[in-house]
Each structure stands twice: as structure tokens, then as C-alpha cells.
Amino acid sequence: MTNSLKAVTLTHVRYQRGDQLGHFLAWISLVPVFISFGGFVSHFIFRRELQGMFFAIGLLISQVVNEFIKTSVQQARPETCALLEMCDSHGWPSSHSQYMFFFAVYFTLLTHYRIGSLFRNQMAMVLLVVWPLALLTMYSRVYLGYHTVAQVFAGAALGIALGGGWFWVVNNWFRCHFPAMEESAIGRLLYVKDTSHIPNVLKFEYENTRAARKEVCKRSD
């Protein structure tokens, strides 16, 4: 008797029917999708921060590197993946693990160096949310049968290396050019900006918004 498989609605992430942990981990494995579309797309639409844009560019570069390595190495996914009928790509290294650990490292370094922090206790979110999600994503890919332990650890290691390396490149090479990018024709057209030099962006925007409102009220009196 074959096991019945069920996919998370609107996705192709499969888990054993009736497996509540599998169902939970199936959603966890979709965190990179939520970050990409819910996080970075909305970030560009509403904030236009250069630091966030370069963060997203780094993740894209990381995925290109992942695909290049997978195509070159061509290591098969585990036998369990064949049962899922969704294993038409190579498995080493895990792109999900690489994405999440790149994200975790870059976000941690941004927080540690207080670059563009939105709130004072951002490190708490790093320790209690970001890293647990990265670890759960890595575990979910093994539990659901999409990768071997070696494949997810390879992805995590590569994500850590690329995340740290890209952070260094952005904040030592590109960041000094952010003012020029802001003042460029495209920068002014798209309203891109850099607030990474402000220790607490949320407080800064809050105080300046209140000050602007008071000024408007004075003029109307």
C-alpha cells in the first residue's frame, strides 16, 4: 500500500498526509519564497532602501552560484525524493538552506553593526526568529525527503560564506557610492535612498514625521 501524498495549497511542497509535523515543515520550507516576495518586493515598493536592494541582489547572486554548482556537480537527490515525484533537479547543495543561511548571516551582520536598524531590539528578532527559521528550513528539507543531511549542510556552509562575503563587499566597496546612487537620475526617479547610517530608522522617521506635522499645523493656524 503506497503512502498518500498531499501538497501545500498553491505550492509543490509535499508531505505525508496526516503528518502534522510534515505539514508544518512544508510551510517552513516556503519561508524563502515569503522573504523574497513578501519581504524584498514590499521593501522596494514602500522603502526603496539601497542596503535592502543590495541585500536582495546578493541573494540572487547566491542562487545563481547554487544553480551553477548543482549543474556542475550533478549530485542526485536522495531516494526518498523520487517518491515525491518532484525531483527533476540536482540536490547538492540545498538551495533552500543556502538561501536561509545567507539571509541569516547578512541580517545578523547588519544588526550587529547597527546598519539601518528599524528598531532597538532587532537582535532579539535575529536570535529568536531568523536563525531558528534557518535551522528549521534546513531540517525540513531532510525531513520531507528532498535532500540528504550532507546536501543541506553544504547549502548552509555556502550560504554563510557567501552571506558574509557579500556583506563585506557591499559595506566596504558599494556603500561609499550610495550617496551618488541617491543623487543619480535613476535614483531620484525611483526615490531610492540610504538610511543605513541612521542608528534607529524607525525612531528617526517617527520624530521627523511628528515634527513635520507640527510645522503644518503651525502654518494652518
N, C-alpha and C positions, 0 to 999 in steps of 0.2 A: 504494500500500500504506500503510495507516494504522499509526501507531505504537501499540504495545500499552501500555496504562497499568495501573499496579498501585498499590493503596492500602496505606499502612502499616496493619497489622492493628489493628482496633478503632478506626480513625480514618478521616477522609475526606481526608487529605492525600495527593495523588497525585504520582507521579514516573514518569519513563520506565523501563520495565522494562529491567533490565540496567545502569542508570546508578547506579553505586555512590556517586558524589558526590551525586546527586539523592536517593538513599535516606538518606544521612547528613543532608542538609539538610532532608529531610522530618521527621526526628526532631527536628532543631534547631528547626524551626518550631513544634513542640509544647511547647517549653520554657515558654511562658506557662501552659499547662494544668498542667504538672508543678508550677510555682511556686504556682499557685492552690490546687490540691487537695493536692499533696504537701507544700507549704510552709506556706501560711497556715492551712489546715484543721488540719493536725497541730500547728501553732504554737498555735492556740486550744485544742485538746484538751489539750495537755501543758503549756503555759506560761501562757496567759491574760494575756499582756503587753499593756498598753494601747497602747504605742508600736506594736507589731505590728498591733493591731486597727485603729488609725487609718491605718497604712500600707495595710492591705487596703481600708479604706473609700476611701482616695484612689485606689487602682487602680480600684475600682468606679465612682467618680465620673468618672475619666478615660475609662472605656469608655462611660459614658452620653454624655459630651461627644462622643466619637468617633462614636457612632451618630447623634447629633443633626446633626453636621456632614455626615456621609455622606448622610443623608436630605435635608438642605438643598441640598447641592452637587450630588448625584446624578451624580458623575463615573463613567463606565464603567470597568471593569477592562480590561486590555489584551486584544487579540485572542487571545493565547496562552491566556488563561484559559478561553475558550469551548471549547477542545479538552479541557479537564479536566472539563467537564460539572458544575462545582461553583461557578459564578459567578452566583449569583442575588442577589447583593448589590452595593452600590456599592464603589468602590475607593479613594476619596480622603477622608481619609488612611488609611494602613495601620494597622489596629488592633493587629496583632502588633508592629510597630515602635514604635508609641506605648506599648504596654504595657511592652515591654522597656526602653525608654529612660526611662520614668517610674521603673521599678523600679531601674535602674542609678543614676540621679541621686539618688533618695531614699536608697538604700542607701549610696552614696558619701558623702552629707552626714551620715548617721548615723555612719558610720565616722570621717569627718574630725573631727567634733565629739565623738567618743567617747561617743555616746549609746547606752547599752545594749549595749556591745560584749561578745560572748561569749568572744572570745579576743584575745590581744595582737596577733597578726599578721593581723588581719582585713582590713587594707588590701591585703595581698598577694592575698587572695581577690577583692577588688574589681578589682584590676588584671589578674589572671591568669585570672579566671573570669567575673565578672559582665559587664564591658564587652566581652570577646571574644564572649560569648554574645549580647549585644545586637546587635553588629555582624553576627554570623553569621545571626541571625534576620532582620535586615533584608535581608541578601544572599540568604537562602533564599527569601524571598517573590518576589524578582525572578527568580532562577534557575529556580524551579519554575513561573513564569509567572502567578502570582496578582496581581502588582502591577507597575506601572511604577516606574522609578527615582524619578520625582517623587513618587509616592504614598508610597513608603517613607521618603523624606527628609522629607516633610510630617509623617508619623506620628512620626518620630524627633524633629523640632523641637517638635511639640506635646507629646510625652511629656516632653522636657527642661523645657519651660516649666511644664507642669502639675506635674511632679515637684518642681521647685524651689519653685514657689509653694505647693504643699500642705505641703511640709516647713516652710516659714516659718510658715504658718497654724497647723499642729499645735504647733510648738515655741515659738511666741510667743503664741498665743491659748488653745489647749486644754491644753497641758502643765501650766500652773499650776492647772488644775482636776482633774488626775489624782488627787491625794490625796482630794478629795471624791468622785470616782467610785469609788475603792477602798473608801471608808467607807460608800457608799450601800448600801441594802438589796439591790439587784441585784448590786452589786459584791461584797458579802460572800457572796451566794448562789452566784455563779459563780466565786468565788475569783480575780477579776481583780486585777492588781497592776501596779505601775510600778517597774521596776528601772533605768530609763534614767539615773538619777543615779549609778549604780554604775559605775566605770570598767571593771572586768573582772568581769562577772557570773559567768562560769564559775569563776574563782578564788574569788569570794565564796561561791558555793554549795558549792564543794568544801571550803573551810575550815570553813564553818558546819556542813556535814554531818559532817565528821570530829569537830568539837567536840561535836556532839550525840551522836554515837556514844560518845565517851569518857565523856560525862556519864551515859549509860545504863549503861555498863559499871561505873562507879563505884557507882551505886545498887544494881546487882545483886550487888556484892561484899559 
